Amino acid sequence: MTAATLSAAPLAAAPVRRAAKKVLPGFGLTLGYTLFYLSIIVLIPLSALLFKTFSLTWEQFATAVTSPRVMASYRLTFGASLFAALVNLVFGLLLAWVLVRYKFPGKKIVDALVDLPFALPTAVAGISLTAILAGNGWIGQYLEPLGIKLAFTPAGVVIALSFIGLPFVVRTVQPVLEDAEKELEEAATSLGATRLQIFKRVILPHITPALLTGFAMAFARAIGEYGSVIFIAGNMPMISEITPLIIIGKLEQYDYAGATAVAVVMLVISFVLLLVINGLQAWQRRNAGAPA
């Protein structure tokens, strides 16, 4: 091979490499449209939220976000959201397992009812739960004589958040269970593994990323919930008042800077928690041998 041929070979290969990078036609246009849409829907509103908060001095900001009433609402909002997400983690897995692994009359109806919190207006859900769990409700009238009060308490907030968050766990775990290889379970059974061992060592590692995703989605949804909670919570300051209601109250008092300050705290905490959960998901995928 001559020297001219050797020098021409890299030149001939270069256009091929450049062409290989353009996998999707119109990538630049679609990327620009994506960034434009993301900016209009997400980035610009969040930027306005931050700029409004910057109108406060540091002392004013600290006073607005650390007052006793606001701190009590943080504890209730994040605590109830976390507890409701954990409840949905357990019962959502059980419900997804039943829908995937068993056949029974009315299965399609139960499967459709899982999506009811998606379609039902949150205010309607809150009114319905209040009517059922109040002292004169269908269930509350039997519980209150026993000293169990659910409506207008933090327990009612947890129930409302569990109701609206359940579909996130079920719909995330259900397709993963459907795609699970049953041959692995049969192989484990033939080797003498018990049902608990099969679930712990074969099934659970496979569905853990989906469980964490459903947990994160239910948790994030519960943090910002408003409509279904205000009716059943009772909205008593320092007891059953959620942070979104604090923000609404400040807006009604024309304290826009104070409302945005509390909203920024909610935004930062939610973002940090979602980053932690996504990190756990990536760690789980790496341990399972899947790409992160």
C-alpha positions as CSV (number, residue, x, y, z in Angstrom):
1,M,0.0,0.0,0.0
2,T,1.4,3.4,-1.0
3,A,1.9,6.4,1.3
4,A,-0.8,8.3,-0.6
5,T,-3.3,5.5,0.1
6,L,-2.4,5.4,3.8
7,S,-2.9,9.2,4.1
8,A,-6.2,9.1,2.3
9,A,-7.7,6.4,4.5
10,P,-8.3,8.6,7.6
11,L,-9.8,11.3,5.3
12,A,-12.3,8.8,3.9
13,A,-13.2,7.5,7.3
14,A,-13.8,10.9,8.8
15,P,-17.1,11.7,7.1
16,V,-18.4,8.3,8.1
17,R,-17.8,9.1,11.8
18,R,-19.4,12.5,11.5
19,A,-22.4,11.0,9.9
20,A,-22.7,8.3,12.5
21,K,-23.3,10.9,15.2
22,K,-26.5,12.1,13.5
23,V,-28.7,9.2,14.5
24,L,-32.0,11.1,14.6
25,P,-32.9,13.4,11.7
26,G,-33.6,16.9,12.8
27,F,-31.9,16.4,16.2
28,G,-31.0,20.1,16.5
29,L,-34.5,21.2,15.8
30,T,-36.1,18.7,18.2
31,L,-33.6,19.5,21.0
32,G,-34.3,23.2,20.6
33,Y,-38.0,22.6,20.8
34,T,-37.6,20.4,23.8
35,L,-35.5,23.0,25.7
36,F,-37.9,25.7,24.7
37,Y,-40.9,23.8,25.9
38,L,-39.1,22.8,29.2
39,S,-38.2,26.5,29.8
40,I,-41.8,27.7,29.2
41,I,-43.4,25.0,31.4
42,V,-40.8,24.5,34.2
43,L,-37.7,26.7,34.2
44,I,-39.3,30.2,33.8
45,P,-42.0,29.6,36.5
46,L,-39.4,28.3,38.9
47,S,-37.1,31.2,38.1
48,A,-39.9,33.7,38.8
49,L,-40.4,31.9,42.2
50,L,-36.8,32.4,43.1
51,F,-36.6,36.0,41.9
52,K,-39.7,36.9,44.0
53,T,-38.1,35.3,47.1
54,F,-34.9,37.3,46.5
55,S,-36.8,40.5,47.3
56,L,-36.6,39.4,50.9
57,T,-33.6,40.0,53.1
58,W,-32.0,37.0,54.8
59,E,-33.6,37.8,58.1
60,Q,-37.1,38.2,56.5
61,F,-36.6,34.9,54.7
62,A,-35.6,33.0,57.8
63,T,-38.5,34.5,59.8
64,A,-41.0,33.5,57.0
65,V,-39.8,29.9,56.7
66,T,-39.0,29.0,60.3
67,S,-42.0,30.4,62.2
68,P,-43.5,27.8,64.6
69,R,-46.7,27.5,62.5
70,V,-44.7,26.9,59.3
71,M,-42.4,24.4,61.0
72,A,-45.4,22.4,62.3
73,S,-46.8,22.3,58.7
74,Y,-43.4,21.0,57.4
75,R,-43.5,18.2,59.9
76,L,-47.0,17.2,59.0
77,T,-46.6,17.5,55.3
78,F,-43.3,15.6,54.9
79,G,-44.0,13.2,57.7
80,A,-47.5,12.3,56.5
81,S,-46.2,12.1,52.9
82,L,-43.4,9.7,53.8
83,F,-45.7,7.5,55.9
84,A,-48.3,7.4,53.2
85,A,-45.7,6.5,50.6
86,L,-44.4,3.7,52.8
87,V,-48.0,2.4,53.2
88,N,-48.4,2.5,49.5
89,L,-45.1,0.7,49.0
90,V,-46.4,-2.3,50.9
91,F,-50.0,-2.4,49.9
92,G,-49.3,-1.3,46.3
93,L,-46.9,-4.3,45.9
94,L,-49.6,-6.6,47.3
95,L,-52.2,-5.3,45.0
96,A,-49.9,-5.5,41.9
97,W,-49.0,-9.0,42.9
98,V,-52.6,-10.1,43.1
99,L,-53.5,-8.5,39.8
100,V,-50.6,-10.1,38.0
101,R,-50.4,-13.6,39.6
102,Y,-54.0,-14.5,40.3
103,K,-57.3,-14.8,38.3
104,F,-60.5,-14.1,40.1
105,P,-64.0,-12.8,39.2
106,G,-64.1,-9.0,38.8
107,K,-60.4,-8.7,38.3
108,K,-60.8,-6.2,35.4
109,I,-63.0,-4.1,37.6
110,V,-60.4,-4.1,40.4
111,D,-57.7,-3.2,37.9
112,A,-59.8,-0.3,36.6
113,L,-60.5,1.0,40.2
114,V,-56.8,1.3,40.8
115,D,-56.8,4.3,38.4
116,L,-59.7,6.0,40.1
117,P,-57.6,8.4,42.1
118,F,-56.1,9.6,38.7
119,A,-59.5,10.4,37.3
120,L,-61.3,11.6,40.4
121,P,-61.0,15.3,41.2
122,T,-59.0,15.6,44.4
123,A,-61.7,17.8,46.0
124,V,-64.2,15.1,45.4
125,A,-61.9,12.5,47.0
126,G,-61.4,14.8,50.1
127,I,-65.2,15.3,50.5
128,S,-65.9,11.6,50.1
129,L,-63.2,10.6,52.7
130,T,-64.5,13.2,55.1
131,A,-68.1,12.0,54.7
132,I,-67.0,8.4,55.4
133,L,-64.6,9.0,58.3
134,A,-66.3,11.8,60.1
135,G,-68.0,11.2,63.4
136,N,-71.4,10.8,61.7
137,G,-70.0,9.0,58.6
138,W,-70.4,5.4,57.6
139,I,-67.1,4.3,59.2
140,G,-66.4,7.1,61.6
141,Q,-69.6,6.6,63.6
142,Y,-68.3,3.1,64.7
143,L,-64.7,4.2,65.3
144,E,-65.2,7.3,67.4
145,P,-67.0,5.5,70.3
146,L,-63.8,3.4,70.5
147,G,-61.7,6.5,70.8
148,I,-60.4,6.3,67.2
149,K,-60.8,9.6,65.4
150,L,-59.6,9.8,61.8
151,A,-61.2,12.8,60.3
152,F,-59.8,16.3,61.1
153,T,-56.6,14.8,62.5
154,P,-53.1,14.0,61.0
155,A,-54.3,10.4,60.6
156,G,-56.9,11.7,58.1
157,V,-54.1,13.5,56.2
158,V,-52.2,10.2,55.9
159,I,-55.3,8.4,54.6
160,A,-56.0,11.0,52.0
161,L,-52.4,10.9,50.8
162,S,-52.4,7.1,50.7
163,F,-55.5,7.3,48.5
164,I,-54.0,9.6,45.9
165,G,-50.6,7.9,45.9
166,L,-51.6,4.2,45.5
167,P,-51.8,4.1,41.7
168,F,-48.2,5.2,41.3
169,V,-46.8,2.2,43.0
170,V,-49.2,-0.3,41.5
171,R,-48.8,0.9,37.9
172,T,-45.0,1.0,38.3
173,V,-44.6,-2.4,39.7
174,Q,-47.3,-4.2,37.8
175,P,-45.5,-4.3,34.3
176,V,-42.3,-5.4,35.9
177,L,-44.0,-8.4,37.6
178,E,-45.6,-9.3,34.3
179,D,-42.3,-9.3,32.5
180,A,-40.5,-11.3,35.3
181,E,-39.1,-14.7,34.1
182,K,-41.0,-17.4,35.9
183,E,-38.4,-19.9,34.8
184,L,-36.1,-18.5,37.5
185,E,-38.7,-19.1,40.2
186,E,-39.3,-22.6,38.9
187,A,-35.5,-23.3,39.0
188,A,-35.3,-22.0,42.5
189,T,-38.2,-24.2,43.5
190,S,-36.6,-27.2,42.0
191,L,-33.5,-26.5,44.1
192,G,-35.5,-26.6,47.3
193,A,-36.0,-22.9,47.9
194,T,-39.0,-21.9,50.0
195,R,-41.6,-19.3,48.8
196,L,-40.1,-16.7,51.1
197,Q,-36.6,-17.4,49.8
198,I,-37.8,-17.1,46.2
199,F,-39.5,-13.8,46.9
200,K,-36.5,-12.4,48.8
201,R,-33.7,-13.6,46.5
202,V,-35.3,-13.8,43.0
203,I,-38.3,-11.6,42.8
204,L,-37.5,-8.7,45.2
205,P,-34.1,-7.8,43.6
206,H,-35.9,-7.7,40.2
207,I,-38.7,-5.3,41.3
208,T,-36.8,-3.1,43.7
209,P,-36.0,-0.4,41.2
210,A,-39.7,-0.2,40.2
211,L,-40.7,-0.2,43.9
212,L,-38.3,2.7,44.5
213,T,-39.7,4.6,41.5
214,G,-43.3,4.1,42.6
215,F,-42.3,5.2,46.1
216,A,-40.7,8.3,44.8
217,M,-43.6,9.2,42.6
218,A,-46.1,8.7,45.4
219,F,-44.0,10.6,47.8
220,A,-43.6,13.6,45.4
221,R,-47.3,13.6,44.6
222,A,-48.2,13.6,48.3
223,I,-46.0,16.5,49.2
224,G,-47.8,18.9,46.8
225,E,-51.3,17.5,47.4
226,Y,-53.9,20.1,48.4
227,G,-57.5,19.4,47.3
228,S,-58.1,16.0,48.9
229,V,-56.4,17.1,52.2
230,I,-58.0,20.4,53.2
231,F,-61.4,18.8,53.7
232,I,-60.3,15.9,55.9
233,A,-57.5,17.6,57.7
234,G,-59.5,20.2,59.6
235,N,-56.8,22.7,59.0
236,M,-56.1,23.4,62.6
237,P,-52.9,25.4,63.1
238,M,-50.0,23.5,64.7
239,I,-52.0,20.3,64.4
240,S,-53.4,19.4,61.0
241,E,-52.4,22.3,58.8
242,I,-50.3,21.3,55.7
243,T,-47.7,23.5,54.1
244,P,-49.6,24.1,50.8
245,L,-52.4,25.6,52.9
246,I,-49.9,27.9,54.5
247,I,-48.8,29.1,51.1
248,I,-52.4,29.6,50.0
249,G,-53.1,31.6,53.3
250,K,-50.1,33.9,52.6
251,L,-51.3,34.5,49.1
252,E,-54.7,35.5,50.3
253,Q,-53.1,37.9,52.7
254,Y,-51.1,39.4,49.7
255,D,-47.9,38.2,51.3
256,Y,-46.5,37.0,48.0
257,A,-42.8,37.1,49.1
258,G,-43.6,35.0,52.2
259,A,-45.6,32.5,50.1
260,T,-42.7,32.1,47.6
261,A,-40.2,31.7,50.4
262,V,-42.1,28.8,51.9
263,A,-42.6,27.4,48.4
264,V,-38.8,27.6,47.7
265,V,-38.1,25.6,50.9
266,M,-40.6,22.9,49.7
267,L,-39.0,22.9,46.3
268,V,-35.5,22.5,47.6
269,I,-36.4,19.7,50.1
270,S,-38.4,17.8,47.5
271,F,-35.6,18.1,44.9
272,V,-33.0,16.8,47.4
273,L,-35.2,13.9,48.4
274,L,-35.9,12.9,44.8
275,L,-32.1,13.1,44.1
276,V,-31.5,10.7,47.0
277,I,-34.2,8.3,45.7
278,N,-32.8,8.4,42.2
279,G,-29.4,7.7,43.5
280,L,-30.7,4.7,45.3
281,Q,-32.3,3.5,42.1
282,A,-29.1,3.8,40.2
283,W,-27.2,2.0,43.0
284,Q,-29.8,-0.8,42.8
285,R,-29.4,-1.1,39.0
286,R,-25.7,-1.3,39.2
287,N,-25.9,-4.1,41.8
288,A,-28.4,-5.9,39.6
289,G,-26.0,-5.7,36.6
290,A,-28.3,-3.4,34.6
291,P,-27.2,-0.1,33.0
292,A,-27.7,2.9,35.4
